[in-house]
């Protein structure tokens, strides 16, 4: 029996779509300071070229190649480029600009609902129905709606402004994010602006970026805030009580007579795990009022919750678990400066509005790769690192991301090889003898392929010092002998990992079984970790714990929390486990 649990692991993704003659290049919203200089971090999309990227960023091809140490003009999809930070602002001498004329027409965007639009224009769904006779709840993108014109908002004072010229492919959201503004703040600077902006439109923006950055850093300086006698925490979780009386037949597997589990039990173990963390914290002296709201995809339930004045009194919001109302709740969080922890199981969340109080505890693929690059740069800088991949799929994209992430850290002696066609020899021909460690990072999948690869490595073990890095999914392949994994000193990386040799994990399992008469699943561990981490943060640092996130250390069970902060997207988890096979057990590498 395998003595470990893996979940929320290495979730690779792939972009689909047709390739056209010209692929638009949008300016990246990700900006990093490297060696004291600010750079855009641009992820190359399929069909983009150095020429098109250089035109968009107004940076020469030679400069981009020099900064990124590119030997030719080839740009693989998924490659991360460093591009010197450059504000693309029009030098318009006029103090006032002609912006799209005022209108009462709203162009529906993908994912918008009547309730979202109503909140955007400070009105009600009923009023929208009155203004748009016969309108359906099922809105379509580009559909036109009559909406009340927003009154002129009070413009932020004491901030210099300038004029931004709209570029091809830009949106209000992208422009607002570029200048560290919410869309509503951008609209307050431009009261007559329309959602449907055009190339060449002139938009008033905040000029003094340094002042804005200074204000942000002051607001988020770690200070041990006032500790309260009790804290209010809201849990927005779908219970699906209305679907608890029946089960839906799995029509895809009629011959196997399989049934779906009751939908009402989907997240019940998260709640139970969270309750166990809450009980532990109460014993440690923390007083918490937990407000539990049943929130699924029902617009009626959402409106009732969001309009409840009690929600404004929360010190922490946990949820939602589904994407449908994520942007609206994030906007509420930003407006009331309440930290919100998303429980939507995706590391790739892109909010429509900025929110520095937003926490995403799921480590995205990109951040997993960056953390892996951090590990190699810190611990394996002098070793022989070979990144091998299968071409044409998710594995290739991951390998190229790792290569570019290493280059960002001035780790430039890695070798990247394509296993497709040439097989394992493409990697092993780069092995070196002696005491130098040959680290083979294999971005490959498929039980037969991986099994044959690992067995083939055995013949090199006698003459070379080898460490193999693989994907956690390999451990699900029945065909792979664990003895071979141990023989190759196999390491894995994943955003979540539980080891039953850990006494805290075993104690949790025992107590969970005692309380609920069932084994805990991944939601139970996740709920406990979320509760333990954020309730500890409240206890030790008070309601403004987010200012001291770098000082918070909690021994969680299966999820490593290590957050990085940006003002536009809040706190993203970059926690990553590195673990190895030893004595037929998986042990974390310190």
C-alpha positions in Angstrom: 0.0 0.0 0.0 1.5 3.4 -1.0 2.2 5.4 2.2 1.4 8.9 1.0 -1.3 11.1 -0.5 -0.9 13.5 -3.4 -3.3 16.1 -4.5 -3.6 19.6 -5.9 -0.4 18.6 -7.7 1.4 19.7 -10.9 -1.6 20.9 -12.9 -0.2 21.6 -16.4 -2.2 23.4 -18.9 -2.2 23.9 -22.6 -3.6 26.7 -24.8 -5.8 25.7 -27.7 -6.7 27.8 -30.7 -6.1 28.4 -34.4 -3.0 30.2 -35.6 -3.6 33.3 -37.7 -1.3 35.4 -39.8 -0.9 38.0 -37.0 -1.2 37.2 -33.3 -1.8 40.3 -31.2 0.7 41.1 -28.4 -0.7 42.6 -25.2 1.5 44.3 -22.7 2.0 42.0 -19.7 0.6 43.1 -16.3 3.4 41.2 -14.5 6.3 43.5 -13.6 9.3 42.3 -11.6 12.4 44.0 -10.2 15.5 42.0 -11.1 18.9 43.3 -10.0 17.4 46.7 -9.2 15.8 47.1 -12.6 12.1 46.8 -13.5 11.1 44.4 -16.3 7.9 43.3 -17.9 7.7 39.5 -17.7 6.0 38.5 -21.0 4.9 35.0 -21.7 5.2 34.2 -25.4 2.0 33.0 -27.0 1.8 30.8 -30.1 2.4 32.8 -33.2 4.1 35.8 -31.6 7.4 36.9 -32.9 10.3 39.0 -31.7 9.3 41.6 -34.2 5.7 41.9 -33.0 6.8 41.8 -29.3 9.4 44.5 -29.9 6.9 46.8 -31.6 4.4 46.5 -28.8 6.9 47.2 -26.1 8.8 49.7 -28.1 12.0 47.9 -27.4 14.5 46.8 -30.1 14.9 43.1 -31.1 18.6 43.2 -30.3 18.0 44.5 -26.8 15.4 41.8 -26.1 17.8 39.2 -27.4 20.7 40.6 -25.3 18.7 40.8 -22.1 17.3 37.2 -22.5 20.5 35.7 -23.9 18.8 34.5 -27.1 21.1 33.1 -29.8 18.5 33.4 -32.6 15.0 34.8 -33.3 13.2 31.5 -32.3 10.6 32.0 -29.6 8.9 28.8 -28.3 5.4 29.1 -26.9 5.4 29.6 -23.1 8.9 31.2 -23.0 9.2 34.0 -20.5 10.9 37.1 -21.7 12.3 40.0 -19.6 11.5 43.3 -21.3 12.7 46.7 -19.9 9.8 48.5 -18.1 8.4 51.2 -20.4 5.3 53.3 -19.8 3.6 53.6 -23.1 1.9 56.9 -22.6 1.0 59.4 -25.2 2.7 62.8 -24.9 -0.4 64.9 -25.3 0.0 68.5 -24.3 -3.7 69.0 -23.7 -5.0 68.8 -20.1 -8.3 67.5 -21.2 -9.0 64.8 -23.8 -11.8 63.8 -26.0 -13.1 60.5 -24.7 -16.0 58.5 -26.0 -19.2 60.4 -25.6 -21.4 59.6 -22.6 -23.9 56.8 -23.1 -26.5 54.8 -21.4 -25.6 51.7 -23.3 -23.6 48.9 -21.7 -21.9 46.2 -23.9 -22.2 42.8 -22.1 -18.8 41.2 -21.5 -18.2 37.5 -21.3 -19.1 36.2 -17.8 -21.3 39.1 -16.9 -24.7 38.6 -15.3 -27.5 41.0 -14.6 -26.5 41.2 -10.9 -22.9 42.0 -11.9 -24.0 44.8 -14.2 -26.5 46.1 -11.7 -23.7 46.4 -9.0 -21.4 48.1 -11.6 -24.0 50.8 -12.2 -25.2 51.1 -8.6 -28.7 49.9 -9.5 -30.9 46.8 -9.1 -31.7 43.9 -11.3 -35.3 44.9 -11.3 -34.4 48.3 -12.6 -32.4 46.8 -15.4 -35.4 44.6 -16.3 -37.5 47.8 -16.4 -35.0 49.5 -18.7 -34.7 46.5 -20.9 -38.2 45.0 -21.5 -38.3 41.3 -22.0 -34.6 40.8 -21.2 -33.5 37.2 -20.5 -31.2 36.1 -17.6 -29.0 34.4 -20.2 -27.0 37.4 -21.4 -24.7 37.1 -24.5 -21.4 38.8 -25.0 -21.7 42.1 -27.0 -25.4 42.3 -26.2 -26.4 45.9 -25.6 -28.3 46.9 -22.5 -29.8 50.2 -21.3 -28.2 51.2 -18.0 -28.4 54.2 -15.8 -25.6 56.7 -16.3 -23.3 56.8 -13.4 -23.0 60.1 -11.5 -19.6 61.8 -11.7 -17.5 60.2 -9.0 -15.1 62.1 -6.8 -11.7 62.0 -8.3 -8.8 61.0 -6.2 -7.0 64.1 -5.0 -3.3 65.0 -4.9 -2.4 62.7 -7.8 -0.9 64.0 -11.0 -2.5 62.7 -14.2 -1.5 62.2 -17.7 -3.0 60.9 -20.9 -2.8 57.2 -22.0 -3.3 56.4 -25.7 -5.2 53.2 -26.1 -3.2 50.5 -28.0 -4.4 47.6 -30.0 -5.8 44.8 -27.8 -6.0 46.9 -24.7 -9.0 46.9 -22.3 -10.2 49.1 -19.5 -9.2 46.4 -17.1 -5.7 46.1 -18.5 -5.1 49.8 -18.5 -6.4 50.2 -15.0 -4.1 47.4 -13.8 -1.1 48.9 -15.5 -1.5 52.1 -13.5 -2.5 50.2 -10.2 -6.1 51.4 -10.4 -9.4 49.6 -10.2 -11.7 50.0 -13.2 -14.1 52.1 -11.0 -11.2 54.4 -10.1 -10.3 54.7 -13.7 -13.9 55.6 -14.5 -13.8 58.2 -11.7 -10.9 59.9 -13.5 -12.9 59.6 -16.8 -16.6 60.0 -15.9 -17.8 59.8 -19.6 -15.7 56.8 -20.6 -17.4 53.8 -22.3 -16.6 50.1 -21.8 -16.1 49.8 -25.5 -12.8 51.7 -26.0 -11.0 52.0 -29.4 -7.5 52.3 -30.6 -6.3 55.9 -30.2 -8.8 56.8 -27.5 -7.3 59.1 -24.9 -7.8 58.2 -21.2 -6.7 60.1 -18.2 -4.5 58.1 -15.8 -2.4 58.7 -12.8 1.0 60.0 -13.8 3.0 59.8 -10.6 3.6 56.1 -10.3 6.3 56.5 -7.7 3.9 58.3 -5.4 1.4 55.6 -5.9 4.0 52.9 -5.1 5.1 54.8 -2.0 1.5 55.0 -0.8 1.0 51.2 -1.3 4.2 50.3 0.5 3.2 52.5 3.5 -0.2 50.9 3.7 1.3 47.4 3.7 4.2 48.0 6.1 4.2 45.3 8.8 2.8 46.7 12.0 1.5 44.6 14.8 -2.1 45.8 14.7 -4.6 45.9 17.5 -5.7 42.5 18.6 -9.4 42.0 19.1 -11.3 40.1 21.7 -13.2 38.2 19.0 -13.1 38.0 15.2 -15.8 37.6 12.6 -15.1 35.1 9.8 -17.5 34.3 6.9 -17.4 31.0 5.1 -19.1 31.1 1.7 -19.5 27.4 0.8 -22.0 25.6 -1.5 -23.9 22.9 0.4 -26.5 22.2 -2.3 -29.1 21.4 0.3 -31.8 21.4 -2.5 -29.9 18.5 -4.1 -29.4 16.3 -1.1 -32.5 14.1 -1.6 -31.4 12.4 -4.8 -28.4 11.2 -6.8 -27.9 11.7 -10.5 -27.2 8.7 -12.7 -23.8 8.7 -14.5 -25.1 8.3 -18.0 -21.6 7.9 -19.4 -21.2 4.6 -17.5 -24.6 3.0 -17.6 -23.0 -0.4 -18.2 -20.9 -0.1 -15.1 -23.9 1.1 -13.1 -21.9 3.9 -11.6 -23.5 6.8 -9.7 -22.4 10.3 -8.9 -22.1 11.1 -5.2 -24.6 13.4 -3.7 -23.7 16.9 -4.9 -24.5 18.2 -1.4 -21.5 16.4 -0.1 -19.0 17.9 -2.5 -17.4 20.3 0.0 -18.7 19.0 3.3 -15.3 17.7 4.3 -13.7 21.1 3.8 -16.2 22.5 6.3 -15.4 19.6 8.7 -11.7 20.1 8.4 -12.1 23.9 8.9 -14.2 23.2 12.0 -11.4 21.1 13.4 -8.9 23.9 12.9 -11.3 26.3 14.5 -11.6 24.0 17.5 -7.8 23.9 17.8 -7.5 27.7 17.7 -10.3 28.1 20.3 -8.2 26.0 22.6 -5.3 28.3 21.9 -7.3 31.3 23.1 -8.8 32.6 19.8 -12.5 33.7 19.9 -14.1 33.4 16.5 -17.7 34.0 15.3 -18.0 31.8 12.2 -20.8 32.9 9.8 -21.6 30.1 7.4 -23.4 31.0 4.2 -24.7 28.5 1.6 -23.5 30.1 -1.7 -23.7 28.1 -5.0 -24.5 29.5 -8.4 -27.9 30.9 -7.3 -28.2 34.6 -8.0 -30.9 34.9 -5.4 -28.6 33.5 -2.7 -25.7 35.7 -3.8 -27.7 38.9 -3.7 -29.0 38.0 -0.3 -25.5 37.5 1.0 -23.8 40.5 -0.7 -26.5 42.9 0.5 -26.4 41.6 4.1 -24.8 44.4 6.2 -23.3 41.8 8.5 -20.8 40.8 5.7 -19.2 44.3 6.0 -18.3 43.5 9.6 -16.2 40.5 8.7 -12.4 40.3 9.4 -11.9 37.5 7.0 -13.9 35.9 4.2 -13.2 32.3 3.1 -14.7 31.4 -0.3 -16.2 31.3 -2.8 -15.7 27.8 -4.0 -16.9 28.4 -7.6 -15.8 31.0 -10.1 -19.2 32.5 -10.9 -19.2 35.3 -8.2 -15.5 35.5 -7.6 -15.0 39.0 -9.2 -18.0 40.5 -7.4 -16.9 39.2 -4.0 -13.3 40.4 -4.7 -14.7 43.9 -5.5 -16.6 43.8 -2.2 -13.4 42.7 -0.4 -11.4 45.6 -1.9 -14.2 48.2 -1.2 -14.3 47.2 2.5 -10.6 46.2 2.9 -11.5 42.7 4.1 -9.1 39.9 3.3 -10.7 37.2 1.1 -9.3 33.7 0.6 -10.5 32.1 -2.6 -11.3 28.3 -2.4 -11.8 28.0 -6.2 -9.4 25.2 -7.0 -7.3 27.0 -9.7 -4.0 28.7 -9.5 -4.9 30.6 -12.7 -7.2 33.3 -11.4 -7.3 36.6 -13.2 -9.5 39.1 -11.5 -11.4 41.8 -13.5 -10.5 44.4 -10.8 -7.4 44.9 -8.7 -7.5 43.7 -5.2 -4.5 43.8 -2.8 -6.6 41.9 -0.2 -7.2 38.8 -2.3 -5.5 35.5 -1.4 -5.2 32.6 -3.8 -3.9 29.6 -1.8 -3.5 27.4 -4.9 0.0 27.4 -6.5 -0.3 28.0 -10.2 1.8 26.1 -12.8 3.9 29.2 -13.5 4.7 29.7 -9.8 5.4 26.0 -9.3 7.9 26.2 -12.1 9.4 29.5 -10.7 9.7 27.9 -7.3 11.4 24.8 -8.8 13.9 27.2 -10.5 14.5 28.9 -7.2 15.4 25.5 -5.7 17.9 24.7 -8.5 19.4 28.2 -8.4 19.9 28.0 -4.6 20.9 24.4 -4.2 22.1 23.0 -7.5 23.9 25.8 -9.2 27.1 23.9 -9.9 25.5 20.6 -11.1 24.8 19.3 -14.6 21.1 20.1 -15.2 19.3 18.6 -18.1 15.7 19.5 -18.9 14.1 16.8 -21.1 10.6 17.0 -22.6 8.1 15.3 -24.9 7.4 17.7 -27.8 4.1 19.2 -28.8 2.2 19.1 -25.5 1.9 20.4 -22.0 5.3 18.9 -21.1 7.1 21.0 -23.7 5.5 24.2 -22.4 6.5 23.3 -18.8 10.1 22.6 -19.8 10.4 25.9 -21.7 9.0 27.8 -18.7 11.6 26.2 -16.5 14.3 27.1 -18.9 13.3 30.7 -19.1 12.7 30.9 -15.3 16.3 29.7 -14.7 17.6 32.3 -17.1 15.8 35.0 -15.1 18.0 33.9 -12.2 21.2 34.0 -14.2 21.3 30.2 -14.2 22.5 29.7 -17.7 24.3 26.3 -18.0 21.2 24.1 -18.2 20.7 21.9 -21.3 17.2 21.6 -22.8 16.6 18.5 -25.0 13.6 17.1 -26.9 13.0 13.4 -26.2 10.6 13.0 -29.1 12.1 11.0 -31.9 15.6 10.7 -30.4 14.5 9.1 -27.1 16.4 9.1 -23.9 19.8 9.3 -25.7 19.1 13.0 -26.3 19.5 13.5 -22.6 22.0 10.8 -21.6 24.6 12.0 -24.2 24.9 15.1 -22.0 25.8 13.2 -18.8 29.2 13.9 -17.3 31.3 11.5 -15.2 32.9 12.1 -11.9 31.5 13.6 -8.8 29.3 16.1 -10.6 25.6 15.3 -10.2 23.6 14.8 -13.4 20.1 16.1 -12.6 17.6 15.0 -15.2 14.3 16.9 -15.1 11.9 14.8 -17.1 8.8 16.5 -18.3 7.3 13.3 -19.7 4.0 11.4 -19.1 2.4 8.1 -20.0 2.9 5.0 -18.0 4.6 2.9 -20.7 6.9 5.7 -21.8 8.0 6.7 -18.3 8.4 3.1 -17.2 10.7 2.3 -20.1 12.7 5.6 -19.6 13.3 4.8 -15.9 14.4 1.2 -16.6 16.7 2.5 -19.4 18.4 4.8 -16.9 19.6 1.9 -14.9 22.4 1.1 -17.3 23.9 4.6 -16.7 23.8 4.4 -12.9 27.1 2.6 -12.5 29.2 5.3 -14.3 27.2 8.4 -13.6 25.8 10.2 -10.5 22.2 10.6 -11.4 19.2 12.4 -9.8 15.9 12.1 -11.6 13.1 14.8 -11.2 9.7 13.6 -12.3 6.1 14.6 -12.3 4.0 13.5 -9.3 1.5 11.8 -11.6 4.1 9.1 -12.1 3.3 7.7 -8.7 -0.2 6.7 -10.0 1.3 4.5 -12.7 0.9 0.9 -11.6 3.5 -0.2 -14.1 6.4 1.6 -12.4 8.3 -0.3 -9.8 9.1 1.8 -6.7 12.5 0.1 -6.5 13.5 1.8 -9.8 12.4 5.2 -8.5 14.5 4.8 -5.4 17.5 3.5 -7.4 17.4 6.7 -9.6 17.2 8.9 -6.5 13.9 10.2 -7.9 12.6 13.5 -6.7 9.1 15.0 -7.2 7.6 18.5 -6.9 4.1 19.4 -6.1 2.0 22.1 -4.5 0.5 19.7 -2.0 1.8 16.6 -0.3 0.8 14.6 2.8 3.0 12.0 4.4 1.5 9.6 6.9 4.8 9.3 8.7 4.2 12.9 9.9 2.8 12.7 13.4 0.5 15.7 12.9 -1.0 14.1 9.8 -1.6 10.9 11.6 -3.2 12.7 14.6 -5.5 14.6 12.2 -6.6 11.4 10.5 -7.3 9.8 13.8 -9.4 12.7 15.1 -11.2 13.1 11.8 -12.2 9.5 11.8 -13.4 9.7 15.4 -15.5 12.8 14.7 -17.0 12.0 11.4 -16.7 8.2 11.0 -15.0 8.5 7.6 -11.5 8.9 6.2 -10.5 12.5 5.3 -10.3 13.4 1.6 -8.3 16.2 0.1 -10.9 18.8 0.9 -10.7 17.9 4.6 -6.9 18.5 4.6 -7.3 21.7 2.6 -10.0 23.0 4.9 -7.9 22.3 8.0 -4.8 24.0 6.5 -6.8 27.1 5.4 -8.3 27.4 8.8 -5.2 26.8 10.8 -3.1 29.3 8.7 -5.5 32.2 8.5 -6.9 31.9 12.0 -3.4 31.8 13.4 -2.7 34.9 11.3 -5.7 36.7 12.9 -4.6 35.6 16.4 -1.0 36.7 16.1 -1.4 39.9 14.0 -5.0 41.0 14.1 -7.3 42.1 11.3 -4.4 43.6 9.2 -2.4 40.3 9.3 -1.9 40.6 5.5 0.7 43.4 6.1 2.9 40.9 7.9 2.4 37.9 5.6 6.2 37.3 5.3 6.4 36.8 9.1 3.6 34.2 9.4 4.8 30.7 9.8 2.3 27.9 10.4 3.0 24.1 10.3 0.2 23.0 8.0 -0.5 19.4 7.1 -0.5 19.2 3.3 -0.4 22.7 1.8 2.7 24.9 1.9 1.8 28.6 2.2 4.4 31.0 0.9 2.7 34.1 -0.6 4.1 36.7 -3.0 2.3 40.0 -3.2 1.3 42.3 -6.0 -1.0 45.3 -5.5 -3.1 44.3 -8.6 -3.7 40.7 -7.8 -3.1 40.4 -4.1 -1.3 37.4 -2.6 -0.5 34.4 -4.7 0.8 31.2 -3.1 4.1 30.0 -4.5 4.6 27.2 -2.0 6.1 24.0 -3.4 7.1 20.7 -1.9 10.2 18.9 -3.1 10.2 15.3 -2.0 12.2 12.2 -2.8 11.8 8.4 -2.7 13.9 6.9 0.1 13.4 3.5 1.8 10.2 3.1 -0.3 8.7 6.2 1.3 8.3 9.8 0.2 10.1 12.3 2.3 10.3 16.0 2.0 13.6 17.5 1.0 14.7 20.2 3.5 
